[in-house]
Amino acid sequence: MKPTLRVGIIGGGLMGREAASAFARWFVLNDFPVTVELVAVCDLQPALLDWFRQIPTVRLVTQDHRQLLASPDVDVVYVAVPHHLHEAIYLDVLTAGKDLLAEKPFGIDLASARRIRDAAAKSGRFVRCSSEFPFLPGVQRIVEWVRSGAMGKPLEVRSCFWHASDLDPSKPVNWKRQVRTCGAIGVMGDLGMHVVHVPFRLGWYPTRVYAQLQKVYHQRPDGKGGTAACDTWDNAMLHTEVVIEGMETPMRLEMKRLAPGATNTWSLEILGTDGGMRYSTAEPKTLWKFDRAKDQWWSRTDLGFQTPFPTITGGIFEPGFPDCFLQMWAAFAAERAGLLGSRFGCVTPEEAVRSHEVFEAALASHERRAAVVPG
Ligand SMILES: NC(=O)c1ccc[n+]([C@@H]2O[C@H](COP(=O)([O-])OP(=O)(O)OC[C@H]3O[C@@H](n4cnc5c(N)ncnc54)[C@H](O)[C@@H]3O)[C@@H](O)[C@H]2O)c1
């Protein structure tokens, strides 16, 4: 009989329900060594708790996360709450002796991320942080290609995550648009883990950061007929330097809430003297590859559904957000069981801390209008 991962969710909003959806179709994973069961949910909002009551395996719904953590039925906790609550709740999870899949940015700032990392190490619990896009087939092909050494001498890396809904000034403010709840790093806390996960896993850590940060809308409707301050950074463009194959290489990290026309567009482009690759979720089936011989050319591959963990889904079908989120959870469960092998893994606490070092350097860089060394 396969072992069962018994999960509790703290924070049943957008991402808490996305996780529930991933668990509900866990059986699409072919011959996966671990089964999963969502057993407990905590949120402050009764309407959300009612939504979770439709899931037959959920035995406990509560508005008090300590009650969830006291349950002996819960092995692993997924925490998806506003950033100012990360540290306190993550530490409570570890104190309760549970494993943790933490949502990014893994604490509201660098000091908080370091405290969580240290507590995780001391507890001995299995802790990872969320970032799902690398589990898409197109991204996995880029990782394999880089590792094959086919790039030649590195030229540049560009890793981006763009949103556009904030272009509408009538969109009401929410916790993601206020420093107190989102953090001083603003859009970097929201979108930054997504753009650094692949570069970090390839060993590309910025040695220098020059940042351009933009706050465009300073006020938004408060949703109650008035207005409220909207004081987080909207867009962040980080011009960084990484060492690839011993060569200093420019790497641009773009995190934008104001990117005209982009809904939830994650993209990665890596260029070298012998080859290049480009992938964007705007075209989820398309992988662009650059080759150089006597001629130079970009070729387009129509990708299928070759996810890291095989599923029943037809090999020619196209993947989307719920698929990569399920694959990320599969990677978490496999790694926790010691069965990840050579496959791509979730963000580690150390990587999460290093992401905060980059974002903190970006704040200092923008302030001083100068390049800053992270760390
Ligand atoms: N991985 C991704 O692609 C992705 C996407 C969006 C958000 N996120 C991250 O997920 C986290 C949550 O974001 P979201 O978009 O789901 O936000 P959300 O506002 O939709 O949901 C947060 C939920 O937390 C609940 N909550 C607040 N305080 C609580 C408490 N003390 N105990 C229990 N529940 C509490 C709220 O009632 C709300 O339902 C954030 O860290 C965010 O950065 C990740």
The ligand as a Tripos MOL2 file, in Angstrom:
@<TRIPOS>MOLECULE
LIG
   44    48     1     0     0
SMALL
NO_CHARGES

@<TRIPOS>ATOM
      1 N1          2.4220   30.1690   -6.4650 N.am      1 LIG1
      2 C1          1.6930   31.0800   -7.0960 C.2       1 LIG1
      3 O1          1.5990   31.1030   -8.3150 O.2       1 LIG1
      4 C2          0.9580   32.1080   -6.2960 C.ar      1 LIG1
      5 C3         -0.0660   32.8590   -6.8780 C.ar      1 LIG1
      6 C4         -0.7390   33.7960   -6.0860 C.ar      1 LIG1
      7 C5         -0.3800   33.9770   -4.7570 C.ar      1 LIG1
      8 N2          0.6440   33.2360   -4.2260 N.ar      1 LIG1
      9 C6          1.0370   33.4050   -2.8090 C.3       1 LIG1
     10 O2          0.0960   32.6830   -2.0160 O.3       1 LIG1
     11 C7         -0.1340   33.3660   -0.7840 C.3       1 LIG1
     12 C8         -1.6070   33.6990   -0.6770 C.3       1 LIG1
     13 O3         -1.9970   34.4340   -1.8110 O.3       1 LIG1
     14 P1         -3.4830   34.3110   -2.3920 P.3       1 LIG1
     15 O4         -3.4450   34.9370   -3.7470 O.co2     1 LIG1
     16 O5         -3.9900   32.9170   -2.2580 O.co2     1 LIG1
     17 O6         -4.2220   35.2920   -1.4040 O.3       1 LIG1
     18 P2         -5.7660   35.3530   -1.0150 P.3       1 LIG1
     19 O7         -5.9850   36.6950   -0.4370 O.co2     1 LIG1
     20 O8         -6.6210   34.9100   -2.1590 O.co2     1 LIG1
     21 O9         -5.8940   34.2360    0.1090 O.3       1 LIG1
     22 C9         -5.3080   34.3840    1.3790 C.3       1 LIG1
     23 C10        -6.2450   33.7240    2.3720 C.3       1 LIG1
     24 O10        -5.6280   33.7200    3.6570 O.3       1 LIG1
     25 C11        -6.6940   33.8430    4.5960 C.3       1 LIG1
     26 N3         -6.1260   34.2430    5.8800 N.ar      1 LIG1
     27 C12        -5.6960   35.4590    6.2730 C.ar      1 LIG1
     28 N4         -5.2550   35.4060    7.5460 N.ar      1 LIG1
     29 C13        -5.4090   34.1350    7.9600 C.ar      1 LIG1
     30 C14        -5.1550   33.4510    9.1760 C.ar      1 LIG1
     31 N5         -4.6390   34.0880   10.2480 N.pl3     1 LIG1
     32 N6         -5.4560   32.1380    9.2570 N.ar      1 LIG1
     33 C15        -5.9910   31.4840    8.2050 C.ar      1 LIG1
     34 N7         -6.2610   32.0810    7.0160 N.ar      1 LIG1
     35 C16        -5.9750   33.3910    6.9120 C.ar      1 LIG1
     36 C17        -7.6030   34.8810    3.9830 C.3       1 LIG1
     37 O11        -8.9040   34.8270    4.5490 O.3       1 LIG1
     38 C18        -7.5820   34.4660    2.5120 C.3       1 LIG1
     39 O12        -8.6390   33.5990    2.1660 O.3       1 LIG1
     40 C19         0.8030   34.5770   -0.8040 C.3       1 LIG1
     41 O13         1.9940   34.2600   -0.1670 O.3       1 LIG1
     42 C20         1.0240   34.8250   -2.2910 C.3       1 LIG1
     43 O14         2.2390   35.4960   -2.5860 O.3       1 LIG1
     44 C21         1.2850   32.3090   -4.9590 C.ar      1 LIG1
@<TRIPOS>BOND
     1     1     2 1
     2     2     3 2
     3     2     4 1
     4     4     5 ar
     5     4    44 ar
     6     5     6 ar
     7     6     7 ar
     8     7     8 ar
     9     8     9 1
    10     8    44 ar
    11     9    10 1
    12     9    42 1
    13    10    11 1
    14    11    12 1
    15    11    40 1
    16    12    13 1
    17    13    14 1
    18    14    15 2
    19    14    16 1
    20    14    17 1
    21    17    18 1
    22    18    19 2
    23    18    20 1
    24    18    21 1
    25    21    22 1
    26    22    23 1
    27    23    24 1
    28    23    38 1
    29    24    25 1
    30    25    26 1
    31    25    36 1
    32    26    27 ar
    33    26    35 ar
    34    27    28 ar
    35    28    29 ar
    36    29    30 ar
    37    29    35 ar
    38    30    31 1
    39    30    32 ar
    40    32    33 ar
    41    33    34 ar
    42    34    35 ar
    43    36    37 1
    44    36    38 1
    45    38    39 1
    46    40    41 1
    47    40    42 1
    48    42    43 1
@<TRIPOS>SUBSTRUCTURE
     1 LIG1         1 GROUP 0 **** ****
